[in-house]
Amino acid sequence: MPMYYVTGNTAEGFVNHLDTNLHHINQIIALQHPSAQLKTAMIKHIADRYKVNNIEILESSFGKDYCDGIIIREKALAFIDKRIATTFTDKVNLTETFPVKEERDSKDIDRLTQRAYDSFAEGLKIHDDLEDIYINQMDFDHADAFSQKFIDDLLNNVPEKNRNAHTYTRLFGTNTADGVVNVVPQLIDPIKHVYYIKGRAGTGKSTFMKKIAAACTNHGFDVELYYCSFDPKSIDMVLVRELDFCIFDSTDPHEFFPERDGEMTVDLYDEFVAAGTDERFATEINQTHARYKSYMKQGIHYLKKAGNIRLTHEKHYMKDISEEQIKQEVENILQHGF
């Protein structure tokens, strides 16, 4: 079953890409309760009931123990944590079945999460300095020509579709209380033609993928566009299921290598950047990279502290709720005809 993130903790704060993923979804059921753990348990039980369908799992930016929702596209149906729901057709107020005696104050969680965002923002400023080193050594004419040839080869002899293509905007991972996480292996597993982009900061990886995404969209293909969980304006992956094609930024902190037939590496540093750049600017690169990494580590530290407080809150909310009660409430919800 496909899994991905629609929310993320980034250098520009919390981002939410849910709406583009509700394309052609007619019923959107929002689950309301202060306990994310309860809503996660409900969503997982509902997913078990629909496991014969092609369910899309929305992972949570809180961490691995949480879930933002599920989409059952064959039934045009979604169950979403109301915390991230920007629109919905129905709401299930779970506090009616699971009353909250005392709602815990989230100010400390919010304060720590904001400190994480501030740390990521400082890291991004430093990362921009790292990009400048490589940008100043780029052959932009060659980059443009290389991009166009790649697109021409990709769409060669592929009939153009006379339709309005849709772009699903997502993330394949994010910064969480568990650290930096991703679901890249699960996303690429069913795809035959996978391209692993290597390179450095500022060597055109995101721009290259934006051009590919635009070309595929103009050709009439729906595109899954995965944004960077650090810099939310940057692209980390383009996936086009109708072409059995995926290309993604395969560098730290989500570095992978080809293992199957049909998978290839595309190294944009070798292609676009003047030879010897790493060596000539080694001291500056290493120092800048270390400073950037220190702010990223600091941001994760704050998210972990926020996550620990959240766990304390969750124990409070869940202490009187049994697994059997959760299953029964799922039955009640599904009997409404969803």
C-alpha positions as CSV (number, residue, x, y, z in Angstrom):
1,M,0.0,0.0,0.0
2,P,1.4,3.5,-0.9
3,M,2.5,5.6,2.1
4,Y,3.8,9.1,2.1
5,Y,3.6,12.3,4.2
6,V,1.4,15.3,3.5
7,T,2.7,17.2,6.5
8,G,6.2,18.1,7.5
9,N,8.4,20.1,10.0
10,T,10.5,22.4,7.8
11,A,12.7,25.5,7.8
12,E,9.6,27.4,7.0
13,G,7.5,25.8,9.8
14,F,4.7,23.3,9.5
15,V,3.6,22.5,5.9
16,N,0.4,20.8,4.9
17,H,-0.1,19.3,1.4
18,L,-3.3,17.4,2.1
19,D,-5.6,19.2,-0.3
20,T,-4.0,18.1,-3.6
21,N,-4.2,14.5,-2.4
22,L,-8.0,14.7,-2.0
23,H,-8.5,15.0,-5.7
24,H,-11.7,13.2,-6.6
25,I,-12.3,12.2,-3.0
26,N,-16.0,12.8,-2.3
27,Q,-16.2,11.8,1.4
28,I,-13.7,13.2,3.8
29,I,-14.3,12.1,7.4
30,A,-12.4,14.2,10.0
31,L,-11.7,12.5,13.3
32,Q,-11.7,14.9,16.3
33,H,-10.1,14.3,19.7
34,P,-7.1,15.8,21.5
35,S,-5.4,12.3,21.5
36,A,-3.3,11.7,18.3
37,Q,-2.7,8.2,19.5
38,L,-6.5,7.4,19.7
39,K,-7.0,8.8,16.2
40,T,-4.1,6.8,14.9
41,A,-5.5,3.6,16.4
42,M,-8.9,4.4,14.8
43,I,-7.3,5.0,11.4
44,K,-5.3,1.8,11.6
45,H,-8.4,-0.3,12.4
46,I,-10.3,1.3,9.6
47,A,-7.4,0.6,7.3
48,D,-7.6,-3.1,8.3
49,R,-11.3,-3.1,7.3
50,Y,-10.4,-1.8,3.8
51,K,-7.2,-3.8,3.3
52,V,-8.6,-5.3,0.1
53,N,-8.6,-1.9,-1.4
54,N,-5.6,0.1,-2.5
55,I,-5.2,2.2,0.6
56,E,-2.9,5.2,0.8
57,I,-1.4,5.7,4.3
58,L,-0.6,9.3,5.4
59,E,2.3,9.1,7.7
60,S,2.6,11.7,10.6
61,S,5.2,14.4,11.1
62,F,4.8,13.6,14.9
63,G,6.7,10.4,14.4
64,K,6.5,6.7,13.6
65,D,3.8,5.9,16.2
66,Y,1.3,8.2,14.7
67,C,-0.8,8.4,11.5
68,D,-2.4,11.5,9.8
69,G,-5.0,9.5,7.9
70,I,-5.9,7.1,5.1
71,I,-7.3,7.6,1.6
72,I,-9.3,4.8,-0.1
73,R,-9.2,6.2,-3.7
74,E,-11.3,3.4,-5.2
75,K,-14.2,4.4,-2.9
76,A,-13.5,8.2,-3.1
77,L,-13.2,8.1,0.7
78,A,-10.8,9.4,3.2
79,F,-10.4,9.4,7.0
80,I,-8.3,12.2,8.3
81,D,-7.0,13.5,11.6
82,K,-9.0,16.8,12.0
83,R,-5.7,18.4,13.2
84,I,-4.6,18.6,9.6
85,A,-8.0,18.6,7.8
86,T,-8.5,21.8,5.9
87,T,-11.8,20.6,4.5
88,F,-14.2,17.7,5.3
89,T,-17.7,16.5,4.5
90,D,-18.3,14.7,7.8
91,K,-16.8,15.0,11.3
92,V,-16.7,12.3,14.0
93,N,-16.3,13.9,17.4
94,L,-14.6,11.1,19.3
95,T,-14.9,12.9,22.6
96,E,-18.5,11.8,22.7
97,T,-17.5,8.2,23.1
98,F,-14.1,8.9,24.7
99,P,-14.7,11.9,27.0
100,V,-11.7,14.0,28.0
101,K,-11.7,14.9,31.7
102,E,-8.9,17.4,31.4
103,E,-7.3,18.6,28.2
104,R,-3.6,19.0,28.5
105,D,-1.9,22.3,27.7
106,S,0.2,22.1,24.5
107,K,2.1,25.4,25.0
108,D,5.4,23.7,25.9
109,I,5.0,21.4,22.8
110,D,4.3,24.4,20.6
111,R,7.2,26.4,22.1
112,L,9.7,23.5,21.5
113,T,8.4,22.8,18.0
114,Q,8.8,26.5,17.1
115,R,12.4,26.4,18.4
116,A,13.0,23.4,16.1
117,Y,11.6,25.5,13.2
118,D,13.9,28.4,14.1
119,S,16.9,26.0,14.2
120,F,16.0,24.6,10.8
121,A,15.6,28.1,9.4
122,E,19.1,29.0,10.6
123,G,20.4,25.8,9.1
124,L,18.8,26.7,5.7
125,K,20.5,30.1,5.7
126,I,23.9,28.3,6.1
127,H,22.9,25.7,3.5
128,D,22.3,28.6,1.1
129,D,26.0,29.6,1.6
130,L,27.0,26.0,0.7
131,E,24.8,26.2,-2.4
132,D,26.5,29.4,-3.5
133,I,29.9,27.7,-3.7
134,Y,28.7,25.1,-6.2
135,I,26.3,27.5,-8.1
136,N,29.3,29.7,-8.9
137,Q,31.1,26.7,-10.5
138,M,28.0,25.5,-12.6
139,D,27.8,25.2,-16.4
140,F,24.2,26.3,-16.8
141,D,24.1,25.9,-20.6
142,H,25.1,22.3,-20.2
143,A,22.6,21.8,-17.4
144,D,19.8,23.1,-19.7
145,A,20.8,20.9,-22.6
146,F,21.2,17.9,-20.3
147,S,17.8,18.4,-18.8
148,Q,16.1,18.7,-22.2
149,K,17.8,15.6,-23.5
150,F,16.7,13.6,-20.5
151,I,13.1,14.8,-20.9
152,D,13.2,14.0,-24.7
153,D,14.5,10.5,-24.0
154,L,11.9,9.9,-21.2
155,L,8.9,11.0,-23.4
156,N,10.3,9.7,-26.7
157,N,7.5,7.8,-28.6
158,V,5.1,8.3,-25.6
159,P,1.8,9.5,-27.0
160,E,0.6,12.8,-25.5
161,K,-2.6,12.5,-23.5
162,N,-5.3,15.1,-24.2
163,R,-6.3,15.7,-20.6
164,N,-5.8,18.0,-17.7
165,A,-3.2,16.3,-15.6
166,H,-3.2,16.5,-11.8
167,T,-0.2,17.1,-9.6
168,Y,-0.2,15.5,-6.1
169,T,2.1,17.4,-3.8
170,R,3.6,15.4,-0.9
171,L,6.8,14.7,1.1
172,F,8.6,11.3,1.2
173,G,9.9,12.0,4.7
174,T,10.3,14.8,7.3
175,N,12.0,15.8,10.6
176,T,10.3,14.2,13.5
177,A,10.7,13.3,17.2
178,D,12.2,10.1,15.9
179,G,14.8,11.9,13.9
180,V,14.9,12.4,10.1
181,V,12.7,9.7,8.5
182,N,11.6,8.7,5.0
183,V,9.6,6.1,3.1
184,V,11.7,6.1,-0.1
185,P,12.1,2.3,-0.3
186,Q,8.4,1.8,-0.1
187,L,7.7,4.4,-2.8
188,I,10.2,3.2,-5.3
189,D,9.6,-0.5,-4.7
190,P,6.8,-1.0,-7.4
191,I,8.5,1.4,-9.9
192,K,10.6,-0.1,-12.7
193,H,12.5,2.9,-13.9
194,V,14.2,4.6,-11.0
195,Y,16.8,7.3,-11.2
196,Y,19.0,8.2,-8.2
197,I,20.2,11.8,-8.4
198,K,23.6,12.4,-6.8
199,G,25.2,15.8,-6.5
200,R,25.9,18.6,-4.0
201,A,23.9,21.5,-2.6
202,G,23.2,23.9,-5.4
203,T,24.0,21.6,-8.3
204,G,20.5,21.8,-9.8
205,K,18.8,18.7,-8.5
206,S,15.5,20.4,-7.7
207,T,15.5,22.5,-10.9
208,F,16.2,19.4,-12.9
209,M,13.3,17.6,-11.4
210,K,10.9,20.6,-11.7
211,K,11.6,20.6,-15.4
212,I,10.8,16.9,-15.7
213,A,7.6,17.3,-13.7
214,A,6.4,20.1,-15.9
215,A,7.2,18.2,-19.1
216,C,5.2,15.1,-17.8
217,T,2.3,17.3,-16.7
218,N,2.2,19.0,-20.1
219,H,2.2,15.6,-21.7
220,G,-1.0,14.8,-19.8
221,F,0.4,12.6,-17.1
222,D,-0.5,12.9,-13.4
223,V,2.5,13.6,-11.3
224,E,3.5,12.9,-7.7
225,L,5.7,15.8,-6.7
226,Y,7.5,15.3,-3.4
227,Y,8.9,18.4,-1.7
228,C,11.9,18.6,0.5
229,S,11.2,18.4,4.3
230,F,14.1,20.9,5.0
231,D,13.5,23.5,2.3
232,P,9.8,23.2,1.4
233,K,10.3,25.1,-1.9
234,S,12.8,22.5,-3.2
235,I,11.8,19.3,-5.0
236,D,13.1,15.9,-3.8
237,M,11.2,13.4,-6.0
238,V,9.1,13.1,-9.1
239,L,7.1,10.0,-9.6
240,V,4.9,9.2,-12.6
241,R,3.1,5.9,-12.2
242,E,1.7,5.8,-15.7
243,L,5.3,5.9,-17.0
244,D,6.6,3.5,-14.3
245,F,9.1,6.2,-13.6
246,C,10.7,7.9,-10.6
247,I,13.6,10.2,-10.1
248,F,14.7,11.5,-6.7
249,D,17.4,13.3,-4.7
250,S,19.4,10.4,-3.4
251,T,21.8,12.3,-1.2
252,D,22.2,12.7,2.6
253,P,20.0,12.3,4.7
254,H,18.1,10.1,2.2
255,E,20.9,8.5,0.3
256,F,20.3,5.2,-1.5
257,F,21.9,3.3,-4.4
258,P,20.6,1.3,-7.4
259,E,20.1,-2.3,-6.6
260,R,17.7,-3.6,-9.4
261,D,17.7,-3.7,-13.2
262,G,16.1,-0.5,-14.6
263,E,17.7,1.7,-11.9
264,M,20.4,4.2,-12.7
265,T,22.5,6.9,-11.0
266,V,22.5,10.5,-12.4
267,D,25.4,12.5,-10.9
268,L,24.8,16.2,-11.5
269,Y,28.0,17.2,-9.8
270,D,30.0,15.3,-12.4
271,E,27.8,16.6,-15.2
272,F,27.4,20.3,-14.3
273,V,30.1,21.5,-11.9
274,A,33.7,22.4,-12.7
275,A,36.1,19.5,-12.0
276,G,38.0,19.9,-8.7
277,T,35.5,22.1,-7.0
278,D,35.2,19.8,-4.0
279,E,39.0,19.9,-3.6
280,R,39.5,23.7,-4.2
281,F,36.9,24.7,-1.6
282,A,37.3,21.8,0.8
283,T,37.9,23.8,3.9
284,E,35.0,26.2,3.3
285,I,32.7,23.4,2.3
286,N,33.5,21.3,5.4
287,Q,33.1,24.2,7.8
288,T,29.8,25.3,6.3
289,H,28.5,21.8,6.2
290,A,29.4,21.2,9.8
291,R,27.6,24.4,10.9
292,Y,24.5,23.5,8.9
293,K,24.4,20.0,10.4
294,S,24.7,21.4,13.9
295,Y,21.5,23.4,13.5
296,M,19.7,20.4,12.0
297,K,20.8,18.3,15.0
298,Q,19.6,21.1,17.3
299,G,16.2,21.2,15.6
300,I,15.7,17.4,16.0
301,H,16.6,17.7,19.6
302,Y,13.8,20.2,20.2
303,L,11.3,17.9,18.3
304,K,12.4,15.0,20.5
305,K,11.7,17.0,23.6
306,A,8.3,18.1,22.3
307,G,7.6,14.4,21.4
308,N,8.4,13.3,25.0
309,I,5.9,15.8,26.4
310,R,3.3,14.6,23.8
311,L,3.8,11.0,25.0
312,T,3.0,12.1,28.6
313,H,-0.2,13.8,27.3
314,E,-1.1,10.7,25.3
315,K,-0.8,8.4,28.3
316,H,-3.2,10.7,30.2
317,Y,-5.7,10.6,27.3
318,M,-5.4,6.8,26.7
319,K,-5.3,5.4,30.2
320,D,-9.0,4.5,30.4
321,I,-9.4,3.5,26.7
322,S,-9.3,-0.2,25.8
323,E,-8.6,-1.8,22.4
324,E,-12.1,-3.3,22.5
325,Q,-13.7,0.1,22.9
326,I,-11.7,1.4,19.9
327,K,-12.8,-1.5,17.7
328,Q,-16.4,-1.0,18.7
329,E,-16.2,2.7,17.9
330,V,-14.8,1.8,14.4
331,E,-17.8,-0.5,13.9
332,N,-20.1,2.3,14.8
333,I,-18.5,4.7,12.4
334,L,-18.4,2.3,9.5
335,Q,-22.1,1.4,10.1
336,H,-22.9,4.9,8.9
337,G,-22.1,3.7,5.4
338,F,-18.6,5.0,4.8
